[in-house]
């Protein structure tokens, strides 16, 4: 049986969108909270949970690494 529920899949897709915004220049001037909300997360703890499940990293470290590139 597949362990993927709709909410998990939705969280993954939203985390992927947030990742794209965190690593592109057009998202650089926006806060992580604003990006999370724009991607459909209404709760920051859910955002961090889904993001870490998908990338095994925190959004802040992804953004910092994108700045270094």
BALOLUM-718944 format. One record per atom (N, C-alpha, C, CB): residue number from 1; residue in three letters; atom name; x, z, y. Coordinates in steps of 0.001 Angstrom, whole numbers, padded with zeros to 6 digits, always signed. Glycine has a CB too. Layout:
<nodes>
pos->NUM | code->Ala | site->CA | u->X | w->Z | v->Y
...
</nodes>
This chain:
<nodes>
pos->1 | code->Unk | site->N | u->+000841 | w->+000000 | v->-001191
pos->1 | code->Unk | site->CA | u->+000000 | w->+000000 | v->+000000
pos->1 | code->Unk | site->C | u->+000877 | w->+000000 | v->+001242
pos->1 | code->Unk | site->CB | u->-000952 | w->+001218 | v->+000005
pos->2 | code->Unk | site->N | u->+000462 | w->-000750 | v->+002219
pos->2 | code->Unk | site->CA | u->+001182 | w->-000833 | v->+003475
pos->2 | code->Unk | site->C | u->+000894 | w->+000412 | v->+004312
pos->2 | code->Unk | site->CB | u->+000795 | w->-002117 | v->+004245
pos->3 | code->Unk | site->N | u->+001938 | w->+000997 | v->+004894
pos->3 | code->Unk | site->CA | u->+001797 | w->+002236 | v->+005664
pos->3 | code->Unk | site->C | u->+001591 | w->+001959 | v->+007162
pos->3 | code->Unk | site->CB | u->+003036 | w->+003121 | v->+005463
pos->4 | code->Unk | site->N | u->+001195 | w->+000761 | v->+007502
pos->4 | code->Unk | site->CA | u->+001036 | w->+000410 | v->+008899
pos->4 | code->Unk | site->C | u->-000426 | w->+000521 | v->+009310
pos->4 | code->Unk | site->CB | u->+001561 | w->-001003 | v->+009162
pos->5 | code->Unk | site->N | u->-000694 | w->+001447 | v->+010185
pos->5 | code->Unk | site->CA | u->-002040 | w->+001577 | v->+010726
pos->5 | code->Unk | site->C | u->-002127 | w->+000763 | v->+012022
pos->5 | code->Unk | site->CB | u->-002404 | w->+003079 | v->+010977
pos->6 | code->Unk | site->N | u->-003335 | w->+000545 | v->+012479
pos->6 | code->Unk | site->CA | u->-003525 | w->-000199 | v->+013718
pos->6 | code->Unk | site->C | u->-002835 | w->+000489 | v->+014884
pos->6 | code->Unk | site->CB | u->-005009 | w->-000366 | v->+014015
pos->7 | code->Unk | site->N | u->-002977 | w->+001805 | v->+014990
pos->7 | code->Unk | site->CA | u->-002379 | w->+002514 | v->+016126
pos->7 | code->Unk | site->C | u->-000860 | w->+002457 | v->+016074
pos->7 | code->Unk | site->CB | u->-002845 | w->+003970 | v->+016152
pos->8 | code->Unk | site->N | u->-000286 | w->+002474 | v->+014870
pos->8 | code->Unk | site->CA | u->+001165 | w->+002362 | v->+014748
pos->8 | code->Unk | site->C | u->+001638 | w->+000963 | v->+015153
pos->8 | code->Unk | site->CB | u->+001608 | w->+002678 | v->+013307
pos->9 | code->Unk | site->N | u->+000907 | w->-000043 | v->+014716
pos->9 | code->Unk | site->CA | u->+001248 | w->-001419 | v->+015085
pos->9 | code->Unk | site->C | u->+001117 | w->-001614 | v->+016593
pos->9 | code->Unk | site->CB | u->+000345 | w->-002424 | v->+014336
pos->10 | code->Unk | site->N | u->+000051 | w->-001108 | v->+017169
pos->10 | code->Unk | site->CA | u->-000148 | w->-001219 | v->+018605
pos->10 | code->Unk | site->C | u->+000963 | w->-000494 | v->+019364
pos->10 | code->Unk | site->CB | u->-001518 | w->-000656 | v->+018999
pos->11 | code->Unk | site->N | u->+001332 | w->+000691 | v->+018903
pos->11 | code->Unk | site->CA | u->+002423 | w->+001435 | v->+019529
pos->11 | code->Unk | site->C | u->+003735 | w->+000681 | v->+019451
pos->11 | code->Unk | site->CB | u->+002575 | w->+002793 | v->+018879
pos->12 | code->Unk | site->N | u->+003966 | w->+000026 | v->+018328
pos->12 | code->Unk | site->CA | u->+005201 | w->-000755 | v->+018168
pos->12 | code->Unk | site->C | u->+005220 | w->-001939 | v->+019137
pos->12 | code->Unk | site->CB | u->+005339 | w->-001259 | v->+016710
pos->13 | code->Unk | site->N | u->+004116 | w->-002642 | v->+019241
pos->13 | code->Unk | site->CA | u->+004054 | w->-003785 | v->+020153
pos->13 | code->Unk | site->C | u->+004220 | w->-003346 | v->+021606
pos->13 | code->Unk | site->CB | u->+002729 | w->-004531 | v->+019980
pos->14 | code->Unk | site->N | u->+003627 | w->-002233 | v->+021948
pos->14 | code->Unk | site->CA | u->+003765 | w->-001706 | v->+023312
pos->14 | code->Unk | site->C | u->+005203 | w->-001267 | v->+023577
pos->14 | code->Unk | site->CB | u->+002799 | w->-000523 | v->+023536
pos->15 | code->Unk | site->N | u->+005843 | w->-000650 | v->+022586
pos->15 | code->Unk | site->CA | u->+007241 | w->-000237 | v->+022732
pos->15 | code->Unk | site->C | u->+008141 | w->-001456 | v->+022906
pos->15 | code->Unk | site->CB | u->+007694 | w->+000591 | v->+021511
pos->16 | code->Unk | site->N | u->+007853 | w->-002536 | v->+022202
pos->16 | code->Unk | site->CA | u->+008641 | w->-003759 | v->+022336
pos->16 | code->Unk | site->C | u->+008492 | w->-004351 | v->+023736
pos->16 | code->Unk | site->CB | u->+008216 | w->-004788 | v->+021277
pos->17 | code->Unk | site->N | u->+007296 | w->-004312 | v->+024275
pos->17 | code->Unk | site->CA | u->+007081 | w->-004791 | v->+025643
pos->17 | code->Unk | site->C | u->+007843 | w->-003909 | v->+026630
pos->17 | code->Unk | site->CB | u->+005568 | w->-004810 | v->+025989
pos->18 | code->Unk | site->N | u->+007792 | w->-002605 | v->+026432
pos->18 | code->Unk | site->CA | u->+008520 | w->-001689 | v->+027307
pos->18 | code->Unk | site->C | u->+010022 | w->-001951 | v->+027225
pos->18 | code->Unk | site->CB | u->+008211 | w->-000225 | v->+026934
pos->19 | code->Unk | site->N | u->+010524 | w->-002200 | v->+026036
pos->19 | code->Unk | site->CA | u->+011950 | w->-002498 | v->+025862
pos->19 | code->Unk | site->C | u->+012337 | w->-003726 | v->+026689
pos->19 | code->Unk | site->CB | u->+012282 | w->-002730 | v->+024363
pos->20 | code->Unk | site->N | u->+011518 | w->-004762 | v->+026607
pos->20 | code->Unk | site->CA | u->+011800 | w->-005980 | v->+027379
pos->20 | code->Unk | site->C | u->+011847 | w->-005678 | v->+028877
pos->20 | code->Unk | site->CB | u->+010736 | w->-007061 | v->+027090
pos->21 | code->Unk | site->N | u->+010906 | w->-004876 | v->+029358
pos->21 | code->Unk | site->CA | u->+010882 | w->-004543 | v->+030782
pos->21 | code->Unk | site->C | u->+012057 | w->-003654 | v->+031180
pos->21 | code->Unk | site->CB | u->+009573 | w->-003855 | v->+031135
pos->22 | code->Unk | site->N | u->+012473 | w->-002777 | v->+030290
pos->22 | code->Unk | site->CA | u->+013596 | w->-001883 | v->+030589
pos->22 | code->Unk | site->C | u->+014928 | w->-002617 | v->+030621
pos->22 | code->Unk | site->CB | u->+013658 | w->-000766 | v->+029569
pos->23 | code->Unk | site->N | u->+015020 | w->-003730 | v->+029927
pos->23 | code->Unk | site->CA | u->+016305 | w->-004426 | v->+029827
pos->23 | code->Unk | site->C | u->+016397 | w->-005664 | v->+030718
pos->23 | code->Unk | site->CB | u->+016552 | w->-004826 | v->+028398
pos->24 | code->Unk | site->N | u->+015353 | w->-005969 | v->+031457
pos->24 | code->Unk | site->CA | u->+015378 | w->-007127 | v->+032355
pos->24 | code->Unk | site->C | u->+015453 | w->-006673 | v->+033799
pos->24 | code->Unk | site->CB | u->+014140 | w->-008013 | v->+032142
pos->25 | code->Unk | site->N | u->+016002 | w->-007522 | v->+034627
pos->25 | code->Unk | site->CA | u->+016182 | w->-007148 | v->+036040
pos->25 | code->Unk | site->C | u->+014867 | w->-006936 | v->+036766
pos->25 | code->Unk | site->CB | u->+016980 | w->-008209 | v->+036759
pos->26 | code->Unk | site->N | u->+013801 | w->-007642 | v->+036366
pos->26 | code->Unk | site->CA | u->+012532 | w->-007468 | v->+037085
pos->26 | code->Unk | site->C | u->+011906 | w->-006089 | v->+036858
pos->26 | code->Unk | site->CB | u->+011549 | w->-008546 | v->+036660
pos->27 | code->Unk | site->N | u->+012355 | w->-005360 | v->+035846
pos->27 | code->Unk | site->CA | u->+011842 | w->-004019 | v->+035617
pos->27 | code->Unk | site->C | u->+012748 | w->-002927 | v->+036143
pos->27 | code->Unk | site->CB | u->+011617 | w->-003811 | v->+034168
pos->28 | code->Unk | site->N | u->+013890 | w->-003315 | v->+036708
pos->28 | code->Unk | site->CA | u->+014904 | w->-002334 | v->+037114
pos->28 | code->Unk | site->C | u->+014444 | w->-001400 | v->+038223
pos->28 | code->Unk | site->CB | u->+016142 | w->-003047 | v->+037559
pos->29 | code->Unk | site->N | u->+013545 | w->-001860 | v->+039094
pos->29 | code->Unk | site->CA | u->+013122 | w->-001028 | v->+040219
pos->29 | code->Unk | site->C | u->+011899 | w->-000177 | v->+039901
pos->29 | code->Unk | site->CB | u->+012831 | w->-001895 | v->+041413
pos->30 | code->Unk | site->N | u->+011409 | w->-000256 | v->+038655
pos->30 | code->Unk | site->CA | u->+010218 | w->+000496 | v->+038269
pos->30 | code->Unk | site->C | u->+010612 | w->+001704 | v->+037428
pos->30 | code->Unk | site->CB | u->+009232 | w->-000402 | v->+037494
pos->31 | code->Unk | site->N | u->+009861 | w->+002772 | v->+037561
pos->31 | code->Unk | site->CA | u->+010157 | w->+003975 | v->+036778
pos->31 | code->Unk | site->C | u->+009783 | w->+003752 | v->+035320
pos->31 | code->Unk | site->CB | u->+009404 | w->+005200 | v->+037347
pos->32 | code->Unk | site->N | u->+010380 | w->+004538 | v->+034458
pos->32 | code->Unk | site->CA | u->+010072 | w->+004458 | v->+033032
pos->32 | code->Unk | site->C | u->+008601 | w->+004803 | v->+032807
pos->32 | code->Unk | site->CB | u->+010988 | w->+005408 | v->+032213
pos->33 | code->Unk | site->N | u->+008086 | w->+005759 | v->+033552
pos->33 | code->Unk | site->CA | u->+006678 | w->+006132 | v->+033425
pos->33 | code->Unk | site->C | u->+005769 | w->+004963 | v->+033805
pos->33 | code->Unk | site->CB | u->+006365 | w->+007357 | v->+034304
pos->34 | code->Unk | site->N | u->+006096 | w->+004268 | v->+034886
pos->34 | code->Unk | site->CA | u->+005288 | w->+003119 | v->+035305
pos->34 | code->Unk | site->C | u->+005310 | w->+002023 | v->+034249
pos->34 | code->Unk | site->CB | u->+005793 | w->+002566 | v->+036644
pos->35 | code->Unk | site->N | u->+006467 | w->+001785 | v->+033668
pos->35 | code->Unk | site->CA | u->+006583 | w->+000775 | v->+032607
pos->35 | code->Unk | site->C | u->+005749 | w->+001184 | v->+031400
pos->35 | code->Unk | site->CB | u->+008062 | w->+000577 | v->+032194
pos->36 | code->Unk | site->N | u->+005827 | w->+002443 | v->+031023
pos->36 | code->Unk | site->CA | u->+005042 | w->+002928 | v->+029880
pos->36 | code->Unk | site->C | u->+003551 | w->+002731 | v->+030119
pos->36 | code->Unk | site->CB | u->+005338 | w->+004413 | v->+029614
pos->37 | code->Unk | site->N | u->+003082 | w->+003105 | v->+031298
pos->37 | code->Unk | site->CA | u->+001656 | w->+002948 | v->+031612
pos->37 | code->Unk | site->C | u->+001249 | w->+001480 | v->+031663
pos->37 | code->Unk | site->CB | u->+001330 | w->+003621 | v->+032946
pos->38 | code->Unk | site->N | u->+002098 | w->+000644 | v->+032237
pos->38 | code->Unk | site->CA | u->+001801 | w->-000788 | v->+032295
pos->38 | code->Unk | site->C | u->+001729 | w->-001421 | v->+030908
pos->38 | code->Unk | site->CB | u->+002850 | w->-001501 | v->+033128
pos->39 | code->Unk | site->N | u->+002441 | w->-000846 | v->+029953
pos->39 | code->Unk | site->CA | u->+002434 | w->-001364 | v->+028580
pos->39 | code->Unk | site->C | u->+001279 | w->-000792 | v->+027753
pos->39 | code->Unk | site->CB | u->+003762 | w->-001048 | v->+027896
pos->40 | code->Unk | site->N | u->+000487 | w->+000075 | v->+028356
pos->40 | code->Unk | site->CA | u->-000707 | w->+000567 | v->+027685
pos->40 | code->Unk | site->C | u->-000638 | w->+001993 | v->+027176
pos->40 | code->Unk | site->CB | u->-001010 | w->-000305 | v->+026569
pos->41 | code->Unk | site->N | u->+000487 | w->+002650 | v->+027359
pos->41 | code->Unk | site->CA | u->+000582 | w->+004052 | v->+026952
pos->41 | code->Unk | site->C | u->-000077 | w->+004914 | v->+028015
pos->41 | code->Unk | site->CB | u->+002065 | w->+004480 | v->+026732
pos->42 | code->Unk | site->N | u->-000899 | w->+005843 | v->+027600
pos->42 | code->Unk | site->CA | u->-001537 | w->+006759 | v->+028544
pos->42 | code->Unk | site->C | u->-000950 | w->+008157 | v->+028456
pos->42 | code->Unk | site->CB | u->-003031 | w->+006815 | v->+028295
pos->43 | code->Unk | site->N | u->-000021 | w->+008336 | v->+027537
pos->43 | code->Unk | site->CA | u->+000598 | w->+009633 | v->+027304
pos->43 | code->Unk | site->C | u->+002101 | w->+009416 | v->+027118
pos->43 | code->Unk | site->CB | u->-000033 | w->+010350 | v->+026057
pos->44 | code->Unk | site->N | u->+002909 | w->+010092 | v->+027917
pos->44 | code->Unk | site->CA | u->+004354 | w->+009884 | v->+027842
pos->44 | code->Unk | site->C | u->+004946 | w->+010341 | v->+026513
pos->44 | code->Unk | site->CB | u->+005036 | w->+010611 | v->+028974
pos->45 | code->Unk | site->N | u->+004393 | w->+011386 | v->+025917
pos->45 | code->Unk | site->CA | u->+004936 | w->+011829 | v->+024629
pos->45 | code->Unk | site->C | u->+004689 | w->+010776 | v->+023556
pos->45 | code->Unk | site->CB | u->+004311 | w->+013175 | v->+024209
pos->46 | code->Unk | site->N | u->+003542 | w->+010109 | v->+023601
pos->46 | code->Unk | site->CA | u->+003266 | w->+009023 | v->+022657
pos->46 | code->Unk | site->C | u->+004225 | w->+007861 | v->+022906
pos->46 | code->Unk | site->CB | u->+001793 | w->+008547 | v->+022781
pos->47 | code->Unk | site->N | u->+004490 | w->+007562 | v->+024172
pos->47 | code->Unk | site->CA | u->+005436 | w->+006494 | v->+024500
pos->47 | code->Unk | site->C | u->+006809 | w->+006789 | v->+023910
pos->47 | code->Unk | site->CB | u->+005543 | w->+006316 | v->+026023
pos->48 | code->Unk | site->N | u->+007334 | w->+007982 | v->+024170
pos->48 | code->Unk | site->CA | u->+008652 | w->+008334 | v->+023657
pos->48 | code->Unk | site->C | u->+008673 | w->+008331 | v->+022129
pos->48 | code->Unk | site->CB | u->+009076 | w->+009702 | v->+024184
pos->49 | code->Unk | site->N | u->+007622 | w->+008805 | v->+021516
pos->49 | code->Unk | site->CA | u->+007545 | w->+008834 | v->+020046
pos->49 | code->Unk | site->C | u->+007594 | w->+007411 | v->+019470
pos->49 | code->Unk | site->CB | u->+006246 | w->+009551 | v->+019586
pos->50 | code->Unk | site->N | u->+006764 | w->+006529 | v->+019976
pos->50 | code->Unk | site->CA | u->+006740 | w->+005157 | v->+019476
pos->50 | code->Unk | site->C | u->+008050 | w->+004426 | v->+019791
pos->50 | code->Unk | site->CB | u->+005553 | w->+004395 | v->+020081
pos->51 | code->Unk | site->N | u->+008597 | w->+004677 | v->+020958
pos->51 | code->Unk | site->CA | u->+009841 | w->+004015 | v->+021348
pos->51 | code->Unk | site->C | u->+010983 | w->+004449 | v->+020429
pos->51 | code->Unk | site->CB | u->+010186 | w->+004330 | v->+022822
pos->52 | code->Unk | site->N | u->+011070 | w->+005745 | v->+020157
pos->52 | code->Unk | site->CA | u->+012142 | w->+006228 | v->+019273
pos->52 | code->Unk | site->C | u->+011941 | w->+005780 | v->+017841
pos->52 | code->Unk | site->CB | u->+012225 | w->+007742 | v->+019321
pos->53 | code->Unk | site->N | u->+010707 | w->+005692 | v->+017388
pos->53 | code->Unk | site->CA | u->+010447 | w->+005165 | v->+016045
pos->53 | code->Unk | site->C | u->+010927 | w->+003723 | v->+015923
pos->53 | code->Unk | site->CB | u->+008949 | w->+005251 | v->+015715
pos->54 | code->Unk | site->N | u->+010701 | w->+002944 | v->+016959
pos->54 | code->Unk | site->CA | u->+011043 | w->+001520 | v->+016923
pos->54 | code->Unk | site->C | u->+012538 | w->+001281 | v->+017126
pos->54 | code->Unk | site->CB | u->+010255 | w->+000769 | v->+017986
pos->55 | code->Unk | site->N | u->+013163 | w->+002005 | v->+018063
pos->55 | code->Unk | site->CA | u->+014540 | w->+001703 | v->+018455
pos->55 | code->Unk | site->C | u->+015555 | w->+002791 | v->+018138
pos->55 | code->Unk | site->CB | u->+014581 | w->+001429 | v->+019902
pos->56 | code->Unk | site->N | u->+015104 | w->+003954 | v->+017711
pos->56 | code->Unk | site->CA | u->+015974 | w->+005095 | v->+017430
pos->56 | code->Unk | site->C | u->+016851 | w->+005446 | v->+018627
pos->56 | code->Unk | site->CB | u->+016847 | w->+004803 | v->+016217
pos->57 | code->Unk | site->N | u->+016293 | w->+005224 | v->+019796
pos->57 | code->Unk | site->CA | u->+016963 | w->+005520 | v->+021062
pos->57 | code->Unk | site->C | u->+015908 | w->+005934 | v->+022074
pos->57 | code->Unk | site->CB | u->+017783 | w->+004291 | v->+021579
pos->58 | code->Unk | site->N | u->+016373 | w->+006568 | v->+023130
pos->58 | code->Unk | site->CA | u->+015479 | w->+006926 | v->+024226
pos->58 | code->Unk | site->C | u->+015430 | w->+005789 | v->+025245
pos->58 | code->Unk | site->CB | u->+015936 | w->+008243 | v->+024900
pos->59 | code->Unk | site->N | u->+014311 | w->+005631 | v->+025936
pos->59 | code->Unk | site->CA | u->+014212 | w->+004580 | v->+026949
pos->59 | code->Unk | site->C | u->+015294 | w->+004684 | v->+028024
pos->59 | code->Unk | site->CB | u->+012851 | w->+004628 | v->+027600
pos->60 | code->Unk | site->N | u->+015673 | w->+005901 | v->+028394
pos->60 | code->Unk | site->CA | u->+016706 | w->+006060 | v->+029424
pos->60 | code->Unk | site->C | u->+018038 | w->+005478 | v->+028977
pos->60 | code->Unk | site->CB | u->+016879 | w->+007534 | v->+029776
pos->61 | code->Unk | site->N | u->+018407 | w->+005648 | v->+027711
pos->61 | code->Unk | site->CA | u->+019682 | w->+005103 | v->+027242
pos->61 | code->Unk | site->C | u->+019631 | w->+003583 | v->+027138
pos->61 | code->Unk | site->CB | u->+020051 | w->+005707 | v->+025887
pos->62 | code->Unk | site->N | u->+018471 | w->+003036 | v->+026799
pos->62 | code->Unk | site->CA | u->+018316 | w->+001581 | v->+026761
pos->62 | code->Unk | site->C | u->+018488 | w->+001017 | v->+028167
pos->62 | code->Unk | site->CB | u->+016930 | w->+001182 | v->+026175
pos->63 | code->Unk | site->N | u->+017875 | w->+001659 | v->+029142
pos->63 | code->Unk | site->CA | u->+017993 | w->+001198 | v->+030529
pos->63 | code->Unk | site->C | u->+019420 | w->+001306 | v->+031023
pos->63 | code->Unk | site->CB | u->+017068 | w->+001997 | v->+031441
pos->64 | code->Unk | site->N | u->+020103 | w->+002392 | v->+030715
pos->64 | code->Unk | site->CA | u->+021495 | w->+002565 | v->+031149
pos->64 | code->Unk | site->C | u->+022390 | w->+001506 | v->+030537
pos->64 | code->Unk | site->CB | u->+022007 | w->+003958 | v->+030776
pos->65 | code->Unk | site->N | u->+022198 | w->+001202 | v->+029271
pos->65 | code->Unk | site->CA | u->+023003 | w->+000161 | v->+028631
pos->65 | code->Unk | site->C | u->+022723 | w->-001207 | v->+029233
pos->65 | code->Unk | site->CB | u->+022736 | w->+000132 | v->+027130
pos->66 | code->Unk | site->N | u->+021496 | w->-001458 | v->+029631
pos->66 | code->Unk | site->CA | u->+021143 | w->-002742 | v->+030246
pos->66 | code->Unk | site->C | u->+021830 | w->-002885 | v->+031601
pos->66 | code->Unk | site->CB | u->+019608 | w->-002869 | v->+030406
pos->67 | code->Unk | site->N | u->+022008 | w->-001790 | v->+032319
pos->67 | code->Unk | site->CA | u->+022692 | w->-001828 | v->+033606
pos->67 | code->Unk | site->C | u->+024166 | w->-002169 | v->+033441
pos->67 | code->Unk | site->CB | u->+022543 | w->-000493 | v->+034322
pos->68 | code->Unk | site->N | u->+024737 | w->-001738 | v->+032325
pos->68 | code->Unk | site->CA | u->+026171 | w->-001957 | v->+032084
pos->68 | code->Unk | site->C | u->+026474 | w->-003402 | v->+031699
pos->68 | code->Unk | site->CB | u->+026668 | w->-001021 | v->+030986
pos->69 | code->Unk | site->N | u->+025469 | w->-004127 | v->+031251
pos->69 | code->Unk | site->CA | u->+025694 | w->-005520 | v->+030820
pos->69 | code->Unk | site->C | u->+025861 | w->-006472 | v->+031963
pos->69 | code->Unk | site->CB | u->+024563 | w->-005988 | v->+029968
</nodes>
